[in-house]
Amino acid sequence: MAESFFGILKTELLYTQNFETADEFTASLKEYIHYYNNERIKNRLNGKSQVEYRALIQKT
């Protein structure tokens, strides 16, 4: 599971941008992780983000 996340991270963030400083990379990484967990829609989660899906599961 972690290998899959890091593969997606590299494809969507690391390989698409050039970072001038470590701080710039850290800020982009934090933004990406927020996007990945809260906004990124997954078909296998019925069109919901991971946070939305977890909240839905906990209600049932």
Rosetta silent file (secondary structure, phi, psi, omega in degrees, C-alpha in Angstrom):
SEQUENCE: MAESFFGILKTELLYTQNFETADEFTASLKEYIHYYNNERIKNRLNGKSQVEYRALIQKT
SCORE:     score description
SCORE:     0.000 S_00000001
   1 L     0.000  -45.279  179.630    0.000    0.000    0.000 S_00000001
   2 H   -64.960  -37.963  179.039    2.780    2.445    0.884 S_00000001
   3 H   -62.816  -38.298  178.130    4.649    1.590   -2.318 S_00000001
   4 H   -63.455  -46.041  179.404    1.545    2.438   -4.329 S_00000001
   5 H   -59.878  -47.090 -177.821    1.200    5.814   -2.584 S_00000001
   6 H   -66.740  -31.984  175.224    4.859    6.697   -3.160 S_00000001
   7 H   -64.569  -44.975  177.836    4.592    5.679   -6.809 S_00000001
   8 H   -65.490  -42.579  178.930    1.596    7.980   -7.290 S_00000001
   9 H   -57.519  -47.065 -179.446    3.336   10.740   -5.313 S_00000001
  10 H   -64.193  -42.621 -178.596    6.392   10.587   -7.552 S_00000001
  11 H   -66.822  -43.899 -173.729    4.299   10.539  -10.732 S_00000001
  12 H   -87.763  -23.192 -176.032    1.920   13.357   -9.749 S_00000001
  13 L  -120.927  -59.030 -170.507    4.265   15.635   -7.772 S_00000001
  14 H   -64.916  -44.598 -176.205    7.950   14.861   -7.889 S_00000001
  15 H   -81.382   -9.887 -176.672    8.372   14.253  -11.623 S_00000001
  16 H   -99.470   -8.415 -176.412    6.127   17.158  -12.679 S_00000001
  17 L  -134.946  155.675  171.588    7.885   19.994  -10.821 S_00000001
  18 L  -110.145  127.529 -177.945   11.359   21.350  -10.186 S_00000001
  19 L  -106.115  130.661 -179.763   11.997   22.438   -6.619 S_00000001
  20 L   -80.994  -33.594 -177.068   14.579   25.116   -5.873 S_00000001
  21 L  -136.283  163.493  175.880   14.796   24.463   -2.134 S_00000001
  22 H   -65.477  -35.395  178.837   13.942   21.776    0.391 S_00000001
  23 H   -64.499  -39.172  177.930   11.416   24.156    1.974 S_00000001
  24 H   -63.730  -42.530  177.285    9.635   24.562   -1.359 S_00000001
  25 H   -63.666  -44.417 -179.427    9.454   20.779   -1.717 S_00000001
  26 H   -60.056  -43.688  178.909    8.181   20.371    1.863 S_00000001
  27 H   -63.469  -43.720  178.446    5.406   22.932    1.300 S_00000001
  28 H   -64.782  -38.210  178.941    4.367   21.246   -1.961 S_00000001
  29 H   -63.797  -43.625  178.044    4.427   17.843   -0.288 S_00000001
  30 H   -61.765  -42.746  177.489    2.118   19.032    2.510 S_00000001
  31 H   -62.848  -42.506 -178.701   -0.296   20.475   -0.065 S_00000001
  32 H   -64.557  -43.840 -179.603   -0.193   17.257   -2.075 S_00000001
  33 H   -63.077  -39.113  175.897   -0.902   15.052    0.956 S_00000001
  34 H   -62.588  -47.234  177.830   -3.882   17.245    1.857 S_00000001
  35 H   -58.753  -46.868 -176.587   -5.127   16.992   -1.740 S_00000001
  36 H   -59.600  -42.134 -177.078   -4.548   13.223   -1.822 S_00000001
  37 H   -83.472  -33.096 -169.962   -6.528   12.587    1.358 S_00000001
  38 H  -108.845  -23.330 -172.867   -9.268   15.208    1.110 S_00000001
  39 L  -122.701  -26.277 -175.072   -9.915   16.083   -2.518 S_00000001
  40 L   -69.799  120.121 -177.057   -8.633   13.318   -4.800 S_00000001
  41 L   -86.883  134.882  179.440  -11.638   11.336   -6.042 S_00000001
  42 E  -117.811  128.270  177.864  -11.258    7.566   -6.352 S_00000001
  43 H   -62.170  -38.862 -177.540  -13.557    5.461   -8.538 S_00000001
  44 H   -72.112   -9.787  175.004  -13.108    2.421   -6.318 S_00000001
  45 H  -104.310   30.374  178.448  -14.373    4.492   -3.360 S_00000001
  46 L    59.006   39.029  176.372  -17.638    5.229   -5.169 S_00000001
  47 L    73.725   22.201 -179.681  -16.467    8.630   -6.428 S_00000001
  48 E  -115.397  160.016  172.304  -15.509    9.908   -2.990 S_00000001
  49 L   -76.477  168.170 -179.733  -12.250   11.104   -1.481 S_00000001
  50 H   -61.116  -40.546 -179.357  -10.597    8.931    1.149 S_00000001
  51 H   -66.955  -43.418  178.507  -11.793   11.187    3.980 S_00000001
  52 H   -62.386  -42.417 -178.572  -15.387   11.231    2.684 S_00000001
  53 H   -65.042  -44.566  178.964  -15.400    7.466    2.275 S_00000001
  54 H   -61.250  -40.577  179.921  -14.036    6.831    5.782 S_00000001
  55 H   -65.193  -38.734  178.861  -16.649    9.160    7.271 S_00000001
  56 H   -66.006  -42.661  179.625  -19.395    7.342    5.383 S_00000001
  57 H   -64.438  -39.852 -177.904  -18.165    3.935    6.568 S_00000001
  58 H   -68.179  -26.136  179.496  -17.975    5.077   10.206 S_00000001
  59 H   -73.073  -24.575 -176.698  -21.609    6.208   10.126 S_00000001
  60 L   -91.513    0.000    0.000  -22.834    2.730    9.215 S_00000001
